[in-house]
Amino acid sequence: MPLSPCRECRREVSAEAVSCPHCGAPRPADQQWRGTGYEWRSERTVWGYPLVHVAFGKDARGKRRVAKGIIAIGQFAVGVITVAQFGVGLLFGFGQFIFGFTALAQFAVALAAGVGQFASGYVAIGQLVLAYYGLGQLGLAYFLWSPDRHDPNAIAFFQNLWADLRQGLF
């Protein structure tokens, strides 16, 4: 097993070590280690933020890479429009756990419209909903359309919403 000096503490470590046993530096035998994952920012900026920022993995210091931009894409992301596992989308978010104005996610917490397995918002559609207008398998809403509750206001709202969406999309 070849030994190399750690780039941080200069003590001898295995050339294949994942971290230095002395100082904890990640990949200590690599003199130019930049972390794991990927990070890219567009040259174009809006209000000082990159138009597009893609980030995932960890940086050279072992910290999580967080995408922060107008359009933010990554495991962790914050943006106006966000695609992430965990994210905050100021206007729209898509992913697993999303908080935002509108959200499409497994766990969607939204101010306006949330769609997901668990969804909340003024309008929420999902398996479990918490909303003013809710369409779901189970939910708590001022107006709820579910297998057990057929609120006429909720039915009319969602039928009109569907008609408006079809007219705009098709």
C-alpha positions as CSV (number, residue, x, y, z in Angstrom):
1,M,0.0,0.0,0.0
2,P,1.7,3.2,-1.2
3,L,1.8,6.2,1.2
4,S,1.5,9.9,0.3
5,P,1.6,13.1,2.3
6,C,-1.7,14.6,3.3
7,R,-2.2,17.9,1.4
8,E,-3.5,19.5,4.7
9,C,-1.3,18.2,7.5
10,R,1.5,16.7,5.4
11,R,1.5,13.5,7.5
12,E,1.8,10.1,5.7
13,V,-1.5,8.5,4.7
14,S,-2.6,5.8,2.3
15,A,-2.8,6.9,-1.3
16,E,-6.3,5.4,-1.4
17,A,-7.5,7.0,1.9
18,V,-11.0,8.5,1.7
19,S,-10.1,10.9,4.6
20,C,-7.0,11.7,6.6
21,P,-6.9,9.8,9.9
22,H,-5.0,12.7,11.4
23,C,-6.8,15.9,10.3
24,G,-9.9,14.6,8.6
25,A,-9.2,16.1,5.2
26,P,-11.2,14.4,2.4
27,R,-9.2,12.6,-0.2
28,P,-5.9,13.6,1.4
29,A,-3.6,12.1,-1.2
30,D,-5.2,14.3,-4.0
31,Q,-3.3,17.5,-4.1
32,Q,-6.0,19.4,-6.1
33,W,-9.2,17.8,-4.7
34,R,-12.3,20.0,-5.5
35,G,-15.0,17.9,-3.8
36,T,-17.6,15.6,-5.1
37,G,-20.5,16.2,-7.4
38,Y,-20.9,19.0,-9.9
39,E,-21.4,22.8,-10.0
40,W,-22.1,25.1,-12.8
41,R,-23.3,28.8,-13.0
42,S,-24.4,30.6,-16.1
43,E,-22.4,33.7,-17.0
44,R,-25.7,35.7,-17.3
45,T,-26.9,37.1,-14.0
46,V,-30.1,38.8,-12.8
47,W,-30.0,40.9,-9.7
48,G,-26.5,39.5,-8.9
49,Y,-27.7,35.9,-9.0
50,P,-26.8,33.5,-11.9
51,L,-29.7,32.9,-14.3
52,V,-29.1,29.2,-13.9
53,H,-27.1,27.5,-11.1
54,V,-26.7,23.7,-11.1
55,A,-25.1,22.2,-8.0
56,F,-24.9,18.8,-6.2
57,G,-22.5,16.9,-4.0
58,K,-19.9,18.5,-1.6
59,D,-17.3,21.1,-2.1
60,A,-13.6,20.8,-1.3
61,R,-14.3,21.7,2.4
62,G,-17.0,18.9,2.6
63,K,-19.9,21.3,2.7
64,R,-23.0,20.6,0.7
65,R,-23.3,22.4,-2.6
66,V,-26.5,24.5,-2.7
67,A,-27.8,25.8,-6.0
68,K,-28.8,29.5,-5.6
69,G,-30.0,31.3,-8.7
70,I,-33.0,32.5,-10.7
71,I,-33.3,28.9,-11.9
72,A,-31.8,26.6,-9.3
73,I,-31.2,22.9,-9.9
74,G,-29.7,20.5,-7.4
75,Q,-30.2,18.3,-4.4
76,F,-30.5,21.4,-2.3
77,A,-31.7,24.6,-4.1
78,V,-33.1,28.0,-3.6
79,G,-34.4,30.1,-6.5
80,V,-37.3,31.8,-8.3
81,I,-37.8,28.5,-10.1
82,T,-36.4,25.5,-8.4
83,V,-35.9,21.8,-9.3
84,A,-34.5,20.0,-6.2
85,Q,-34.8,17.2,-3.8
86,F,-35.1,19.8,-1.0
87,G,-35.9,23.3,-2.2
88,V,-37.4,26.7,-1.9
89,G,-39.0,28.0,-5.1
90,L,-40.1,31.6,-4.7
91,L,-42.4,31.3,-7.7
92,F,-42.4,27.6,-8.5
93,G,-40.7,24.5,-7.1
94,F,-40.5,20.9,-8.4
95,G,-39.0,18.0,-6.4
96,Q,-39.3,15.8,-3.4
97,F,-39.7,18.4,-0.6
98,I,-40.5,21.9,-1.9
99,F,-41.6,25.1,-0.2
100,G,-42.8,28.0,-2.4
101,F,-45.6,30.0,-3.9
102,T,-46.5,27.1,-6.1
103,A,-45.1,23.6,-5.6
104,L,-45.3,20.2,-7.4
105,A,-43.6,17.7,-5.1
106,Q,-44.0,14.6,-3.0
107,F,-44.2,17.0,0.0
108,A,-45.5,20.3,-1.4
109,V,-46.0,23.3,0.9
110,A,-47.2,26.2,-1.1
111,L,-48.9,29.6,-0.5
112,A,-51.0,29.4,-3.7
113,A,-51.1,25.9,-5.2
114,G,-49.6,22.7,-4.0
115,V,-49.8,19.4,-5.8
116,G,-48.3,16.2,-4.3
117,Q,-48.6,13.2,-2.2
118,F,-48.9,15.7,0.7
119,A,-50.0,19.1,-0.5
120,S,-50.9,22.3,1.2
121,G,-51.8,25.8,-0.1
122,Y,-54.8,27.9,-1.0
123,V,-55.5,25.2,-3.6
124,A,-54.1,21.7,-2.9
125,I,-54.4,18.5,-4.9
126,G,-53.0,15.3,-3.6
127,Q,-53.4,12.2,-1.5
128,L,-53.4,14.2,1.8
129,V,-54.3,17.9,1.5
130,L,-54.5,20.9,3.7
131,A,-56.0,23.8,1.9
132,Y,-58.8,26.3,1.4
133,Y,-59.9,24.4,-1.8
134,G,-58.7,20.8,-1.5
135,L,-59.0,17.8,-3.9
136,G,-57.6,14.6,-2.3
137,Q,-57.9,11.2,-0.9
138,L,-58.0,12.6,2.6
139,G,-57.8,16.2,3.7
140,L,-58.6,19.2,5.7
141,A,-60.0,22.1,3.7
142,Y,-62.6,24.7,3.9
143,F,-64.0,23.3,0.6
144,L,-63.0,19.7,0.1
145,W,-63.7,17.2,-2.7
146,S,-62.7,13.7,-1.5
147,P,-64.2,10.2,-1.6
148,D,-65.9,11.0,1.7
149,R,-66.8,14.6,1.2
150,H,-68.3,16.2,-1.9
151,D,-68.5,19.8,-1.1
152,P,-70.5,21.5,-4.0
153,N,-68.2,24.6,-3.9
154,A,-65.1,22.4,-4.2
155,I,-66.6,20.4,-7.0
156,A,-67.5,23.6,-8.9
157,F,-64.1,25.2,-8.3
158,F,-62.1,22.2,-9.5
159,Q,-64.4,21.6,-12.5
160,N,-63.9,25.3,-13.5
161,L,-60.2,25.0,-12.8
162,W,-59.9,22.0,-15.1
163,A,-62.0,23.7,-17.8
164,D,-59.7,26.8,-17.6
165,L,-56.6,24.7,-17.8
166,R,-57.9,22.7,-20.8
167,Q,-58.8,25.9,-22.6
168,G,-55.3,27.3,-22.0
169,L,-53.4,24.2,-22.7
170,F,-55.2,22.6,-25.6
